[in-house]
Amino acid sequence: MVLMSFECEHCGYQNNEIQSGGKIAEKGIKITLQVVTSQDLNRQVVKSDYTSIHIPHLDFEIPSQSQKGEITTVEGIIDRSIRALEQDQPRRREEFPDTAVEIDLFISKLRALKILDEPFTIIFQDISGNSHIENPKAPIKDSQCTITHFKRTKEQNHVLGIYPDNEDVLLKPIQEGDYPLEQLEGEVLSFPTNCPDCNSPCETNMKLTNIPHFKEVVIMATLCESCGHRTNEVKSGSGIEPQGVRIEVTITGKGDFSRDLLKSETCDMEIPELELEVGPTILGGRFTTVEGIIAAMKEQLSSSTAFTGDSTDPEIVNRMNVFIAQLEEVLDGQRKVTLILDDPAGNSYVQSLSDDGSDNRLKITKYDRNFEQNEELGLNDIKVENY
């Protein structure tokens, strides 16, 4: 994030603004927050220029690009809206008295939100995916905040300045039989991309790999020669399964740590004993081991500026240090926990230590997806008949 601050020494006017220092996220983000207590009003909010804000209780909306990006609070957003509505009220009372009365009534409703006579919902939708709301209970799951990611429309991409200009150049038709499956499986393919850290040009290597007793997956690895950043990601080589899968593995020792594990980009993870829940976008798709995925969670939490930045609440920092210490106990084999992978797409996998089906510390459950899960995967709008 690039933080800009302005203060006029003559009139005392102050202003702050933020701009994203990184690249636009792959998907947009929608954050729905239930505001119940005064602590919720004090939650830190990071919003970009492309964030729209909606309060259904009042049918009130702040359109995207009507305000600059800023770091504020929920209460700060309400205060700014009140100030904007009050700005021209003296002139309106003279020229349009009826309109001024209606605006005064609406301002009183906005002020009532700060008193919290009743809980209300506030919705943030950012097509750039660069908005964030503080979780005061971190690292425990925020039960009052729901985060969903959505695929941008063509029009939304155009608003962000994203145009598929080189689509025809990158995707060229090939003749049947030019690249047989055996050749693709044995070859490492490379394609140009940009580093997610410094945005410098680099290359991503991709290979089709067959996981025994499971399915084919595509492993992608990127190394930036400019800044040294490394990433690896796994995507399913086949389609979405007819059913979702829930995998529970009880971790008791080194044998369980060595299990191969495939986490797809649609898979949620949970460790109930630590009250830890990890969304699908946090670690992306990975092919690793049980020990590797827990170590990756620990590293992600340790390096996150949301928990270690200079504006972080000291109480949250202390809770985070205690939580990371608990993860270290798990990695040292001093704590027995259950790792749960819940993948609505059915493309996640944990290796069994038995030659005949699941072992006694591995439980695999197939389930039918609900409407919301199908909507998240984009299945509800797929037409397979008369297409």
VMD Tcl script that draws the C-alpha trace (Angstrom):
set ca {
  {0.00 0.00 0.00}
  {1.12 3.56 -0.75}
  {-0.10 5.91 1.98}
  {-0.41 9.62 1.20}
  {-1.20 12.27 3.81}
  {-1.88 15.99 3.39}
  {-2.21 18.77 5.97}
  {-2.54 22.53 5.33}
  {-0.74 24.61 7.96}
  {-2.84 27.68 7.08}
  {-6.42 26.35 7.43}
  {-5.80 23.05 9.23}
  {-7.38 20.89 6.50}
  {-6.22 17.25 6.66}
  {-6.62 14.39 4.25}
  {-5.23 10.89 3.79}
  {-5.39 8.60 0.79}
  {-4.09 5.17 -0.12}
  {-3.26 3.48 -3.40}
  {-2.42 -0.15 -3.93}
  {1.29 -0.72 -4.40}
  {0.75 -4.19 -5.85}
  {-1.13 -5.65 -8.78}
  {-4.89 -5.96 -9.14}
  {-6.19 -9.16 -7.53}
  {-7.31 -12.03 -9.75}
  {-10.88 -11.73 -8.44}
  {-13.03 -9.04 -6.86}
  {-13.99 -9.18 -3.20}
  {-17.28 -8.72 -1.34}
  {-17.18 -8.22 2.44}
  {-20.41 -8.33 4.47}
  {-20.06 -7.11 8.06}
  {-22.67 -7.33 10.81}
  {-22.18 -4.29 13.06}
  {-23.41 -5.19 16.55}
  {-21.16 -3.47 19.14}
  {-19.14 -0.26 19.44}
  {-16.01 -2.36 18.81}
  {-17.37 -3.14 15.35}
  {-17.70 0.59 14.64}
  {-14.00 0.93 15.49}
  {-12.83 -1.78 13.07}
  {-10.08 -0.61 10.73}
  {-11.16 -0.53 7.08}
  {-8.84 -0.41 4.07}
  {-10.78 0.53 0.93}
  {-9.58 1.24 -2.59}
  {-10.88 3.73 -5.16}
  {-13.02 0.93 -6.62}
  {-14.87 0.04 -3.40}
  {-18.62 0.56 -3.27}
  {-20.31 0.64 0.16}
  {-23.93 -0.35 0.77}
  {-26.01 -0.17 3.96}
  {-29.23 -2.12 3.15}
  {-30.94 -0.98 6.37}
  {-31.11 2.59 5.00}
  {-30.94 1.73 1.29}
  {-27.79 3.89 1.27}
  {-24.95 3.37 -1.19}
  {-21.59 5.04 -1.84}
  {-20.68 4.21 -5.47}
  {-17.18 3.07 -6.42}
  {-14.77 5.78 -7.60}
  {-16.83 8.48 -5.86}
  {-14.22 8.60 -3.06}
  {-10.49 8.04 -2.97}
  {-9.05 4.97 -1.30}
  {-8.37 5.42 2.40}
  {-7.61 3.76 5.73}
  {-10.48 4.52 8.08}
  {-13.00 2.82 10.37}
  {-16.66 1.85 9.99}
  {-17.60 4.86 12.12}
  {-15.29 7.04 10.02}
  {-17.19 6.04 6.87}
  {-20.49 7.06 8.49}
  {-19.02 10.36 9.74}
  {-17.67 11.20 6.29}
  {-21.08 10.53 4.74}
  {-22.75 12.80 7.30}
  {-20.27 15.61 6.61}
  {-20.81 15.28 2.85}
  {-24.61 15.49 3.22}
  {-24.41 18.48 5.63}
  {-22.05 20.43 3.37}
  {-24.70 22.29 1.31}
  {-27.62 22.10 3.73}
  {-27.76 25.88 4.52}
  {-28.21 26.68 0.82}
  {-30.72 23.86 0.35}
  {-32.86 25.14 3.25}
  {-33.25 28.42 1.38}
  {-33.68 27.11 -2.19}
  {-35.19 23.61 -1.69}
  {-36.64 23.46 1.85}
  {-38.51 20.17 1.30}
  {-35.37 18.42 0.05}
  {-33.37 19.82 2.98}
  {-35.89 18.39 5.47}
  {-35.62 14.94 3.88}
  {-31.82 15.09 3.98}
  {-31.90 16.17 7.67}
  {-34.11 13.16 8.40}
  {-31.67 10.85 6.59}
  {-28.70 12.36 8.46}
  {-30.46 11.60 11.75}
  {-30.80 7.97 10.62}
  {-27.05 7.84 9.86}
  {-26.30 9.23 13.34}
  {-28.57 6.57 14.84}
  {-26.30 3.91 13.31}
  {-23.46 5.16 15.52}
  {-25.64 4.83 18.64}
  {-26.39 1.21 17.65}
  {-30.04 1.21 18.65}
  {-30.18 -1.92 16.51}
  {-27.54 -3.95 14.63}
  {-27.04 -3.20 10.94}
  {-25.21 -4.66 7.95}
  {-22.61 -2.88 5.84}
  {-21.39 -4.36 2.55}
  {-18.10 -3.54 0.82}
  {-17.64 -4.63 -2.80}
  {-14.32 -4.00 -4.52}
  {-13.76 -5.13 -8.11}
  {-9.98 -4.69 -7.69}
  {-9.95 -7.10 -4.71}
  {-7.79 -4.72 -2.63}
  {-10.06 -4.03 0.36}
  {-9.77 -5.34 3.91}
  {-11.63 -5.17 7.24}
  {-9.86 -5.78 10.54}
  {-10.69 -8.93 12.47}
  {-10.54 -7.99 16.20}
  {-10.73 -11.69 17.16}
  {-7.75 -12.72 15.02}
  {-6.56 -15.42 14.55}
  {-9.99 -16.87 15.43}
  {-12.60 -16.79 12.66}
  {-14.67 -13.59 12.50}
  {-18.27 -14.82 12.86}
  {-19.73 -11.38 12.01}
  {-17.82 -10.94 8.75}
  {-18.42 -12.91 5.53}
  {-15.94 -12.67 2.65}
  {-16.67 -13.91 -0.85}
  {-14.66 -13.56 -4.06}
  {-16.22 -13.12 -7.48}
  {-15.09 -13.19 -11.08}
  {-15.16 -9.78 -12.70}
  {-17.33 -9.07 -15.72}
  {-15.86 -7.77 -18.98}
  {-17.16 -4.27 -18.15}
  {-15.56 -4.33 -14.68}
  {-12.22 -5.36 -16.23}
  {-12.48 -2.40 -18.58}
  {-13.06 -0.05 -15.60}
  {-9.77 -1.33 -14.14}
  {-8.01 -0.90 -17.49}
  {-7.74 -4.63 -18.18}
  {-8.18 -5.50 -21.86}
  {-7.41 -8.89 -23.48}
  {-5.44 -7.28 -26.29}
  {-3.00 -10.17 -26.80}
  {-5.59 -12.90 -26.55}
  {-5.23 -13.78 -30.25}
  {-1.43 -13.78 -29.97}
  {-1.20 -16.06 -26.93}
  {-3.85 -18.59 -27.94}
  {-3.06 -20.06 -31.35}
  {-4.93 -23.06 -32.77}
  {-2.92 -26.27 -33.15}
  {-3.42 -29.18 -35.47}
  {-4.78 -32.45 -34.13}
  {-1.95 -34.74 -33.06}
  {0.70 -31.98 -32.81}
  {0.99 -32.33 -29.03}
  {-0.03 -35.82 -27.85}
  {-0.77 -36.38 -24.16}
  {2.43 -38.37 -23.63}
  {4.49 -35.40 -24.84}
  {2.66 -32.95 -22.59}
  {3.13 -35.18 -19.54}
  {6.88 -35.40 -20.11}
  {7.52 -31.77 -21.00}
  {7.90 -28.66 -18.81}
  {6.10 -25.77 -20.49}
  {7.01 -22.11 -19.89}
  {5.02 -18.94 -20.45}
  {5.73 -15.26 -19.69}
  {4.15 -13.59 -16.67}
  {4.83 -10.85 -14.12}
  {6.21 -11.25 -10.60}
  {3.42 -10.90 -8.00}
  {5.84 -9.04 -5.70}
  {7.81 -6.57 -7.86}
  {5.80 -6.89 -11.13}
  {9.01 -7.54 -13.13}
  {8.75 -9.80 -16.21}
  {9.53 -13.44 -15.42}
  {8.57 -16.93 -16.53}
  {6.26 -19.54 -15.03}
  {7.08 -23.23 -15.54}
  {4.16 -25.63 -15.83}
  {4.01 -29.42 -15.86}
  {1.20 -31.97 -15.97}
  {1.72 -34.55 -13.19}
  {-0.18 -37.67 -12.25}
  {-0.72 -38.19 -8.49}
  {-0.99 -41.93 -7.68}
  {-4.45 -43.08 -6.54}
  {-5.89 -39.65 -7.31}
  {-5.82 -37.71 -10.59}
  {-3.77 -35.48 -12.87}
  {-2.80 -32.01 -11.64}
  {-0.97 -29.06 -13.16}
  {2.00 -27.82 -11.08}
  {3.16 -24.25 -11.77}
  {6.29 -22.63 -10.33}
  {7.56 -19.06 -10.74}
  {10.98 -17.66 -9.85}
  {11.66 -13.94 -10.22}
  {15.30 -13.20 -11.07}
  {14.86 -9.53 -10.09}
  {13.70 -9.87 -6.48}
  {14.10 -13.62 -5.82}
  {10.40 -14.18 -5.08}
  {9.28 -17.80 -5.47}
  {5.75 -19.15 -5.81}
  {4.30 -22.54 -6.57}
  {0.72 -23.39 -7.28}
  {-1.30 -26.48 -8.11}
  {-4.44 -26.61 -10.25}
  {-6.61 -29.57 -11.06}
  {-5.93 -31.12 -14.45}
  {-9.56 -32.25 -14.71}
  {-12.93 -30.66 -14.13}
  {-15.02 -30.14 -11.00}
  {-16.08 -33.41 -9.38}
  {-19.81 -34.31 -9.11}
  {-19.55 -34.10 -5.30}
  {-17.53 -32.09 -2.80}
  {-15.09 -33.80 -0.43}
  {-14.34 -33.33 3.28}
  {-11.08 -34.88 4.51}
  {-10.24 -35.21 8.21}
  {-6.78 -36.38 9.23}
  {-5.76 -36.83 12.87}
  {-2.14 -35.77 13.36}
  {-0.41 -37.79 16.07}
  {3.22 -38.07 14.97}
  {5.85 -38.01 12.23}
  {4.02 -40.59 10.14}
  {1.08 -38.24 9.69}
  {3.36 -35.27 8.92}
  {4.84 -37.13 5.94}
  {1.49 -37.72 4.19}
  {1.28 -36.19 0.70}
  {-1.37 -33.49 0.56}
  {-2.99 -31.70 -2.37}
  {-4.94 -28.55 -1.51}
  {-6.82 -27.06 -4.45}
  {-7.55 -23.34 -4.88}
  {-11.19 -23.97 -3.79}
  {-10.38 -25.78 -0.53}
  {-11.02 -24.44 2.99}
  {-8.84 -25.69 5.86}
  {-9.61 -25.95 9.55}
  {-7.91 -27.04 12.78}
  {-10.78 -27.17 15.35}
  {-8.49 -27.61 18.39}
  {-6.87 -24.21 17.62}
  {-10.09 -22.57 16.35}
  {-8.25 -21.91 13.09}
  {-10.05 -21.58 9.75}
  {-8.21 -20.74 6.53}
  {-10.06 -19.66 3.39}
  {-9.24 -21.07 -0.06}
  {-7.48 -17.94 -1.35}
  {-4.98 -17.61 1.52}
  {-2.53 -20.33 0.44}
  {-3.89 -21.04 -3.04}
  {-3.44 -24.48 -4.57}
  {-0.50 -26.52 -3.20}
  {0.98 -30.00 -3.50}
  {2.98 -30.58 -0.32}
  {2.83 -32.66 2.87}
  {0.73 -32.29 6.02}
  {3.79 -30.82 7.75}
  {4.38 -28.48 4.80}
  {0.84 -27.07 4.79}
  {0.93 -26.37 8.55}
  {4.35 -24.74 8.21}
  {2.98 -22.61 5.34}
  {0.07 -21.45 7.55}
  {2.52 -20.53 10.31}
  {4.75 -18.61 7.87}
  {1.75 -16.78 6.38}
  {0.53 -15.66 9.80}
  {4.04 -14.67 10.95}
  {4.68 -12.47 7.91}
  {1.20 -10.92 7.55}
  {1.29 -7.12 7.98}
  {-2.35 -7.26 9.07}
  {-1.09 -8.74 12.37}
  {2.42 -7.30 12.62}
  {2.07 -3.76 11.18}
  {2.80 -0.66 13.25}
  {-0.94 0.14 13.53}
  {-1.91 -3.30 14.85}
  {-3.61 -3.54 18.24}
  {-1.07 -4.87 20.82}
  {-3.70 -7.29 22.14}
  {-4.03 -8.85 18.66}
  {-0.23 -9.10 18.39}
  {-0.06 -10.95 21.75}
  {-2.84 -13.33 20.70}
  {-1.05 -13.95 17.42}
  {2.25 -14.75 19.18}
  {0.46 -17.26 21.43}
  {-1.25 -18.80 18.42}
  {1.99 -19.15 16.43}
  {3.56 -20.82 19.48}
  {0.69 -23.35 19.43}
  {1.37 -24.08 15.75}
  {5.04 -24.65 16.62}
  {3.95 -27.18 19.27}
  {1.95 -29.00 16.57}
  {4.97 -29.03 14.23}
  {7.17 -30.34 17.08}
  {4.72 -33.21 17.66}
  {3.77 -31.99 21.15}
  {0.10 -31.35 20.35}
  {-2.46 -33.70 18.79}
  {-4.77 -31.94 16.34}
  {-7.17 -32.67 13.49}
  {-6.60 -31.10 10.07}
  {-9.79 -30.73 8.03}
  {-9.87 -30.00 4.29}
  {-13.28 -29.06 2.86}
  {-13.27 -28.75 -0.93}
  {-16.62 -28.17 -2.70}
  {-14.93 -28.89 -6.06}
  {-13.70 -32.30 -4.83}
  {-10.14 -31.70 -6.09}
  {-8.20 -32.08 -2.81}
  {-6.40 -35.17 -1.55}
  {-4.55 -36.55 1.48}
  {-2.44 -39.71 1.18}
  {-3.59 -42.80 3.07}
  {-1.01 -44.78 5.04}
  {-2.93 -47.98 4.31}
  {-2.67 -50.03 1.12}
  {-6.38 -50.82 1.28}
  {-8.50 -47.64 1.47}
  {-8.34 -45.07 4.25}
  {-6.40 -45.75 7.44}
  {-7.86 -45.30 10.93}
  {-6.66 -41.66 11.24}
  {-7.99 -40.56 7.85}
  {-11.68 -39.95 7.20}
  {-12.96 -39.01 3.72}
  {-16.57 -37.91 3.23}
  {-18.23 -37.08 -0.10}
  {-21.19 -34.68 -0.02}
  {-23.60 -32.89 -2.34}
  {-22.92 -29.18 -2.80}
  {-25.52 -26.58 -1.82}
  {-26.67 -23.70 -4.03}
  {-24.18 -21.20 -2.58}
  {-21.23 -23.53 -3.19}
  {-22.35 -24.15 -6.78}
  {-22.72 -20.39 -7.23}
  {-19.17 -19.82 -5.96}
  {-17.88 -22.38 -8.47}
  {-19.94 -20.84 -11.29}
  {-21.98 -24.01 -11.86}
  {-25.47 -22.53 -11.53}
  {-25.14 -20.57 -14.78}
  {-23.65 -23.37 -16.87}
  {-25.88 -24.48 -19.74}
  {-25.29 -28.04 -20.93}
  {-28.50 -28.55 -22.89}
  {-29.51 -26.87 -26.18}
  {-26.28 -24.85 -26.10}
}
mol new
graphics top color blue
foreach p $ca { graphics top sphere $p radius 0.5 }
foreach p [lrange $ca 0 end-1] q [lrange $ca 1 end] { graphics top cylinder $p $q radius 0.2 }
display resetview
